[in-house]
Amino acid sequence: MTARLIYQSQHSPQESLILVTGLAGVPGWNIFHGLRNLYPGRVVGQRPADNPKANWEDTFAINSENEDLLRELFKKYSFAAVIDATGNCALKACECAPHLSKILNQDFAVAIATECAKYDIPLLRISTDFVFSGDAGVGNYYEDDAMDPVTMYGKHMAWAEILITKRHPSTVFLRAPLPIGLSPGGKAGAIDWIEWRFRNGRPATLYYDEYRSVISMHDLVKVVDLWLREPQRFAPGIYNCGGSRDVSLYQIGQIINAVGGYDPHLLHGCMRIEAGPMPPRTGHVGINCDKINSILPPGLIRPWPVEDYMYPGDDREWHHTVNRDKWKINDSIGTFLMDGLYFLAKT
């Protein structure tokens, strides 16, 4: 049977629509829903045809390997702008199947950029801090630092940056490190995977020495919205787009454990070298975000967690000893850590 374009919408091809790709991941899922609130009736999305959890109205079902359907989509519909959040950060899966990683993290993104260039459509690409290795252990990477990824995911995302720039030089890239938001399946995001483990009484082992400049999806959506409304602020090129606080994976686990009111003994920690060689792990990939902060309204991107009292610092026992009374409310994770995007949990 010949694949066909499946579209759950009544939009006319002549409408000026905003397309968000990559609804199977945390950035795409949250950007899609966030922009739908801001631009009712104008936002459509691309989702994998074989992922029912990302199924939603106003979406096109197109798998990453089906570039023919992608070309049909751009030929049929007129898009005012495209936000490309495609990619798969399942590190082990990408290492085990590098050919699939290339399709998901590089080839499909380049195909999207090619279509945007053909029709002169503004393109914003969501990239990653995993284009760096973090081996030096100090972070503070700038946009023009040499890329040295250690994972297949990072390597293909890095190549995507290079190839997209050649195909569509006016593209704006946002390197968004570990966006904090819900995933469509409820297990793929940083918060929902860890919380799922704790909620089901399962331990989670997280790394002391893998650091990220975490950004909430609430703030990332605000940056994307500003790009749509005031594109003149953003010269083409790469922008590191993270929060001002570098947080280790173990510290993220501590915060979720305490705020969610879970058994503190479920959280385990180790150095990443103790986790074995598969998949390879990055170290301190904290990024310097001075460039993007210089063009944004002050305070638009905040540290995560926002409140200092919710950050454990170097105290590895903090989640055992912190007073949890202030977080004893319904939906404490959504209220204190998701910052307004928790409505997705009810979808």
C-alpha positions as a Python dict, from the first residue, in 0.01 Angstrom:
ca = {
    (1, 'M'): (0, 0, 0),
    (2, 'T'): (137, 341, -96),
    (3, 'A'): (189, 573, 199),
    (4, 'R'): (-32, 878, 198),
    (5, 'L'): (-42, 1205, 386),
    (6, 'I'): (-261, 1166, 693),
    (7, 'Y'): (-378, 1498, 833),
    (8, 'Q'): (-621, 1535, 1121),
    (9, 'S'): (-743, 1885, 1046),
    (10, 'Q'): (-981, 2093, 838),
    (11, 'H'): (-726, 2367, 767),
    (12, 'S'): (-709, 2502, 416),
    (13, 'P'): (-375, 2469, 235),
    (14, 'Q'): (-391, 2843, 172),
    (15, 'E'): (-386, 2933, 541),
    (16, 'S'): (-68, 3079, 688),
    (17, 'L'): (25, 2805, 933),
    (18, 'I'): (307, 2749, 1182),
    (19, 'L'): (450, 2397, 1159),
    (20, 'V'): (614, 2229, 1459),
    (21, 'T'): (794, 1903, 1383),
    (22, 'G'): (904, 1629, 1621),
    (23, 'L'): (597, 1587, 1842),
    (24, 'A'): (729, 1258, 1982),
    (25, 'G'): (992, 1441, 2190),
    (26, 'V'): (976, 1677, 2486),
    (27, 'P'): (1070, 1997, 2295),
    (28, 'G'): (835, 1937, 2001),
    (29, 'W'): (543, 1821, 2215),
    (30, 'N'): (562, 2120, 2448),
    (31, 'I'): (633, 2379, 2178),
    (32, 'F'): (337, 2249, 1977),
    (33, 'H'): (96, 2276, 2269),
    (34, 'G'): (245, 2601, 2399),
    (35, 'L'): (213, 2775, 2061),
    (36, 'R'): (-140, 2640, 2011),
    (37, 'N'): (-238, 2838, 2320),
    (38, 'L'): (-69, 3150, 2184),
    (39, 'Y'): (-182, 3117, 1821),
    (40, 'P'): (-520, 2938, 1823),
    (41, 'G'): (-605, 2776, 1492),
    (42, 'R'): (-267, 2847, 1333),
    (43, 'V'): (-36, 2575, 1466),
    (44, 'V'): (-1, 2230, 1312),
    (45, 'G'): (245, 1952, 1387),
    (46, 'Q'): (436, 1657, 1243),
    (47, 'R'): (430, 1332, 1437),
    (48, 'P'): (553, 979, 1368),
    (49, 'A'): (280, 772, 1208),
    (50, 'D'): (359, 478, 1435),
    (51, 'N'): (353, 668, 1766),
    (52, 'P'): (-7, 684, 1892),
    (53, 'K'): (101, 868, 2209),
    (54, 'A'): (193, 1171, 2001),
    (55, 'N'): (-136, 1158, 1813),
    (56, 'W'): (-325, 1488, 1822),
    (57, 'E'): (-558, 1698, 1615),
    (58, 'D'): (-398, 1927, 1357),
    (59, 'T'): (-107, 1688, 1300),
    (60, 'F'): (50, 1521, 999),
    (61, 'A'): (157, 1158, 1036),
    (62, 'I'): (498, 1138, 869),
    (63, 'N'): (779, 903, 970),
    (64, 'S'): (1134, 1032, 953),
    (65, 'E'): (1232, 793, 676),
    (66, 'N'): (947, 907, 451),
    (67, 'E'): (1085, 1217, 285),
    (68, 'D'): (841, 1181, -5),
    (69, 'L'): (550, 1259, 228),
    (70, 'L'): (746, 1550, 372),
    (71, 'R'): (792, 1698, 27),
    (72, 'E'): (420, 1647, -43),
    (73, 'L'): (339, 1832, 278),
    (74, 'F'): (544, 2138, 185),
    (75, 'K'): (412, 2133, -170),
    (76, 'K'): (50, 2127, -52),
    (77, 'Y'): (55, 2365, 245),
    (78, 'S'): (187, 2717, 288),
    (79, 'F'): (381, 2759, 613),
    (80, 'A'): (463, 3096, 762),
    (81, 'A'): (738, 2944, 979),
    (82, 'V'): (874, 2605, 1081),
    (83, 'I'): (1007, 2505, 1422),
    (84, 'D'): (1201, 2181, 1376),
    (85, 'A'): (1230, 1982, 1698),
    (86, 'T'): (1290, 1642, 1537),
    (87, 'G'): (1542, 1403, 1690),
    (88, 'N'): (1567, 1105, 1921),
    (89, 'C'): (1784, 1133, 2232),
    (90, 'A'): (1747, 769, 2338),
    (91, 'L'): (2122, 729, 2374),
    (92, 'K'): (2150, 351, 2392),
    (93, 'A'): (1913, 298, 2100),
    (94, 'C'): (2111, 542, 1888),
    (95, 'E'): (2440, 366, 1973),
    (96, 'C'): (2294, 26, 1885),
    (97, 'A'): (2144, 146, 1557),
    (98, 'P'): (2357, 433, 1421),
    (99, 'H'): (2186, 417, 1081),
    (100, 'L'): (1853, 492, 1250),
    (101, 'S'): (2012, 766, 1458),
    (102, 'K'): (2133, 928, 1137),
    (103, 'I'): (1782, 922, 991),
    (104, 'L'): (1615, 1055, 1306),
    (105, 'N'): (1872, 1312, 1415),
    (106, 'Q'): (2031, 1426, 1090),
    (107, 'D'): (1870, 1324, 762),
    (108, 'F'): (1511, 1419, 840),
    (109, 'A'): (1618, 1755, 981),
    (110, 'V'): (1821, 1827, 667),
    (111, 'A'): (1521, 1730, 453),
    (112, 'I'): (1303, 1976, 647),
    (113, 'A'): (1562, 2250, 598),
    (114, 'T'): (1580, 2171, 226),
    (115, 'E'): (1204, 2220, 190),
    (116, 'C'): (1214, 2541, 394),
    (117, 'A'): (1490, 2675, 170),
    (118, 'K'): (1294, 2577, -144),
    (119, 'Y'): (991, 2778, -33),
    (120, 'D'): (1182, 3052, 153),
    (121, 'I'): (1027, 2964, 489),
    (122, 'P'): (1188, 3090, 814),
    (123, 'L'): (1330, 2794, 1008),
    (124, 'L'): (1415, 2755, 1375),
    (125, 'R'): (1595, 2432, 1464),
    (126, 'I'): (1606, 2293, 1820),
    (127, 'S'): (1952, 2145, 1871),
    (128, 'T'): (2136, 2011, 2177),
    (129, 'D'): (2429, 2061, 2414),
    (130, 'F'): (2530, 1700, 2337),
    (131, 'V'): (2731, 1833, 2042),
    (132, 'F'): (2998, 1870, 2316),
    (133, 'S'): (3164, 1597, 2521),
    (134, 'G'): (3199, 1772, 2857),
    (135, 'D'): (3522, 1579, 2915),
    (136, 'A'): (3704, 1883, 3056),
    (137, 'G'): (3456, 1885, 3345),
    (138, 'V'): (3406, 2261, 3355),
    (139, 'G'): (3133, 2338, 3103),
    (140, 'N'): (3095, 2701, 2988),
    (141, 'Y'): (3089, 2607, 2620),
    (142, 'Y'): (3044, 2891, 2371),
    (143, 'E'): (2862, 2866, 2039),
    (144, 'D'): (3183, 2864, 1836),
    (145, 'D'): (3372, 2610, 2047),
    (146, 'A'): (3477, 2301, 1856),
    (147, 'M'): (3215, 2028, 1866),
    (148, 'D'): (3337, 1693, 2001),
    (149, 'P'): (3032, 1472, 2064),
    (150, 'V'): (3080, 1130, 2222),
    (151, 'T'): (2740, 977, 2138),
    (152, 'M'): (2579, 888, 1805),
    (153, 'Y'): (2294, 1119, 1899),
    (154, 'G'): (2533, 1408, 1955),
    (155, 'K'): (2733, 1334, 1641),
    (156, 'H'): (2430, 1330, 1415),
    (157, 'M'): (2283, 1641, 1578),
    (158, 'A'): (2617, 1815, 1521),
    (159, 'W'): (2623, 1714, 1155),
    (160, 'A'): (2265, 1835, 1124),
    (161, 'E'): (2376, 2182, 1237),
    (162, 'I'): (2649, 2186, 972),
    (163, 'L'): (2438, 2053, 685),
    (164, 'I'): (2130, 2261, 765),
    (165, 'T'): (2343, 2576, 766),
    (166, 'K'): (2462, 2488, 414),
    (167, 'R'): (2110, 2412, 288),
    (168, 'H'): (1929, 2702, 459),
    (169, 'P'): (2183, 2964, 578),
    (170, 'S'): (1920, 3185, 744),
    (171, 'T'): (1830, 2912, 997),
    (172, 'V'): (1833, 2998, 1367),
    (173, 'F'): (1951, 2718, 1598),
    (174, 'L'): (1866, 2695, 1967),
    (175, 'R'): (2087, 2450, 2156),
    (176, 'A'): (1842, 2356, 2430),
    (177, 'P'): (1998, 2144, 2706),
    (178, 'L'): (1769, 1894, 2882),
    (179, 'P'): (1439, 2081, 2841),
    (180, 'I'): (1219, 2025, 3145),
    (181, 'G'): (871, 1931, 3034),
    (182, 'L'): (640, 1637, 2985),
    (183, 'S'): (671, 1388, 2701),
    (184, 'P'): (366, 1251, 2515),
    (185, 'G'): (420, 902, 2652),
    (186, 'G'): (487, 1013, 3007),
    (187, 'K'): (822, 835, 3041),
    (188, 'A'): (1068, 993, 2798),
    (189, 'G'): (1135, 1330, 2961),
    (190, 'A'): (1383, 1395, 3239),
    (191, 'I'): (1114, 1462, 3498),
    (192, 'D'): (851, 1212, 3395),
    (193, 'W'): (1097, 920, 3360),
    (194, 'I'): (1251, 980, 3702),
    (195, 'E'): (914, 1043, 3864),
    (196, 'W'): (773, 729, 3699),
    (197, 'R'): (1050, 528, 3863),
    (198, 'F'): (991, 679, 4205),
    (199, 'R'): (613, 661, 4179),
    (200, 'N'): (633, 288, 4112),
    (201, 'G'): (882, 223, 4392),
    (202, 'R'): (1170, 165, 4153),
    (203, 'P'): (1520, 300, 4214),
    (204, 'A'): (1683, 552, 3982),
    (205, 'T'): (2063, 574, 3949),
    (206, 'L'): (2181, 913, 3825),
    (207, 'Y'): (2523, 1066, 3770),
    (208, 'Y'): (2708, 1305, 3998),
    (209, 'D'): (2928, 1438, 3716),
    (210, 'E'): (2695, 1491, 3420),
    (211, 'Y'): (2591, 1856, 3427),
    (212, 'R'): (2345, 2040, 3204),
    (213, 'S'): (2231, 2404, 3180),
    (214, 'V'): (1872, 2298, 3231),
    (215, 'I'): (1592, 2506, 3078),
    (216, 'S'): (1220, 2475, 3147),
    (217, 'M'): (997, 2422, 2845),
    (218, 'H'): (790, 2715, 2969),
    (219, 'D'): (1087, 2944, 2902),
    (220, 'L'): (1190, 2772, 2578),
    (221, 'V'): (840, 2827, 2440),
    (222, 'K'): (875, 3198, 2527),
    (223, 'V'): (1198, 3216, 2326),
    (224, 'V'): (1036, 3044, 2027),
    (225, 'D'): (739, 3280, 2050),
    (226, 'L'): (972, 3581, 2052),
    (227, 'W'): (1143, 3445, 1737),
    (228, 'L'): (802, 3424, 1569),
    (229, 'R'): (693, 3772, 1675),
    (230, 'E'): (1026, 3957, 1646),
    (231, 'P'): (1250, 3760, 1408),
    (232, 'Q'): (1473, 4065, 1359),
    (233, 'R'): (1618, 4003, 1707),
    (234, 'F'): (1774, 3678, 1591),
    (235, 'A'): (2057, 3687, 1340),
    (236, 'P'): (2100, 3354, 1161),
    (237, 'G'): (2324, 3108, 1340),
    (238, 'I'): (2362, 2915, 1663),
    (239, 'Y'): (2248, 3027, 2007),
    (240, 'N'): (2315, 2837, 2328),
    (241, 'C'): (1976, 2846, 2498),
    (242, 'G'): (1988, 2720, 2856),
    (243, 'G'): (1926, 2832, 3209),
    (244, 'S'): (2180, 3007, 3426),
    (245, 'R'): (2215, 2716, 3669),
    (246, 'D'): (2416, 2405, 3580),
    (247, 'V'): (2251, 2105, 3742),
    (248, 'S'): (2376, 1746, 3760),
    (249, 'L'): (2151, 1454, 3678),
    (250, 'Y'): (2182, 1343, 4041),
    (251, 'Q'): (2070, 1687, 4162),
    (252, 'I'): (1770, 1668, 3928),
    (253, 'G'): (1685, 1335, 4089),
    (254, 'Q'): (1717, 1490, 4435),
    (255, 'I'): (1482, 1774, 4345),
    (256, 'I'): (1216, 1546, 4194),
    (257, 'N'): (1244, 1305, 4486),
    (258, 'A'): (1197, 1578, 4748),
    (259, 'V'): (933, 1788, 4572),
    (260, 'G'): (734, 1479, 4477),
    (261, 'G'): (748, 1340, 4829),
    (262, 'Y'): (906, 1009, 4728),
    (263, 'D'): (1115, 764, 4930),
    (264, 'P'): (1465, 919, 4942),
    (265, 'H'): (1627, 575, 4944),
    (266, 'L'): (1509, 518, 4586),
    (267, 'L'): (1763, 767, 4454),
    (268, 'H'): (2112, 628, 4392),
    (269, 'G'): (2413, 811, 4255),
    (270, 'C'): (2743, 727, 4089),
    (271, 'M'): (3013, 873, 3868),
    (272, 'R'): (2941, 820, 3503),
    (273, 'I'): (3253, 607, 3455),
    (274, 'E'): (3095, 353, 3690),
    (275, 'A'): (2797, 311, 3459),
    (276, 'G'): (2997, 125, 3196),
    (277, 'P'): (3080, 212, 2837),
    (278, 'M'): (2733, 172, 2685),
    (279, 'P'): (2604, 420, 2608),
    (280, 'P'): (2889, 673, 2632),
    (281, 'R'): (2811, 955, 2873),
    (282, 'T'): (2884, 1325, 2847),
    (283, 'G'): (3046, 1508, 3137),
    (284, 'H'): (2992, 1875, 3221),
    (285, 'V'): (2824, 2018, 2913),
    (286, 'G'): (2715, 2343, 3073),
    (287, 'I'): (2680, 2611, 2805),
    (288, 'N'): (2747, 2984, 2808),
    (289, 'C'): (2427, 3165, 2710),
    (290, 'D'): (2548, 3525, 2707),
    (291, 'K'): (2482, 3555, 2333),
    (292, 'I'): (2111, 3480, 2346),
    (293, 'N'): (2055, 3659, 2676),
    (294, 'S'): (2196, 3975, 2516),
    (295, 'I'): (1903, 3983, 2270),
    (296, 'L'): (1626, 3863, 2503),
    (297, 'P'): (1426, 4067, 2754),
    (298, 'P'): (1603, 4046, 3092),
    (299, 'G'): (1508, 3741, 3293),
    (300, 'L'): (1316, 3568, 3014),
    (301, 'I'): (1520, 3250, 3067),
    (302, 'R'): (1543, 3168, 3435),
    (303, 'P'): (1750, 2918, 3630),
    (304, 'W'): (1598, 2578, 3697),
    (305, 'P'): (1477, 2522, 3956),
    (306, 'V'): (1371, 2885, 3981),
    (307, 'E'): (1392, 2908, 4360),
    (308, 'D'): (1732, 2875, 4527),
    (309, 'Y'): (1586, 2685, 4823),
    (310, 'M'): (1495, 2402, 4584),
    (311, 'Y'): (1855, 2351, 4471),
    (312, 'P'): (2056, 2095, 4672),
    (313, 'G'): (2403, 2221, 4583),
    (314, 'D'): (2682, 1981, 4679),
    (315, 'D'): (2481, 1813, 4955),
    (316, 'R'): (2421, 1457, 4833),
    (317, 'E'): (2193, 1387, 5131),
    (318, 'W'): (1978, 1698, 5081),
    (319, 'H'): (1670, 1501, 4970),
    (320, 'H'): (1687, 1304, 5298),
    (321, 'T'): (1701, 1610, 5523),
    (322, 'V'): (1519, 1897, 5350),
    (323, 'N'): (1184, 2004, 5497),
    (324, 'R'): (926, 1880, 5246),
    (325, 'D'): (620, 2035, 5410),
    (326, 'K'): (605, 2327, 5167),
    (327, 'W'): (559, 2086, 4874),
    (328, 'K'): (276, 1878, 5020),
    (329, 'I'): (10, 1975, 4768),
    (330, 'N'): (-158, 1801, 4478),
    (331, 'D'): (44, 1808, 4157),
    (332, 'S'): (354, 1931, 4342),
    (333, 'I'): (582, 1834, 4050),
    (334, 'G'): (370, 2029, 3803),
    (335, 'T'): (325, 2329, 4030),
    (336, 'F'): (688, 2373, 4137),
    (337, 'L'): (891, 2216, 3855),
    (338, 'M'): (685, 2227, 3535),
    (339, 'D'): (589, 2594, 3569),
    (340, 'G'): (258, 2620, 3395),
    (341, 'L'): (287, 2348, 3132),
    (342, 'Y'): (156, 2075, 3356),
    (343, 'F'): (-180, 2092, 3178),
    (344, 'L'): (-31, 1846, 2929),
    (345, 'A'): (-51, 1576, 3194),
    (346, 'K'): (-426, 1588, 3155),
    (347, 'T'): (-424, 1538, 2778),
}
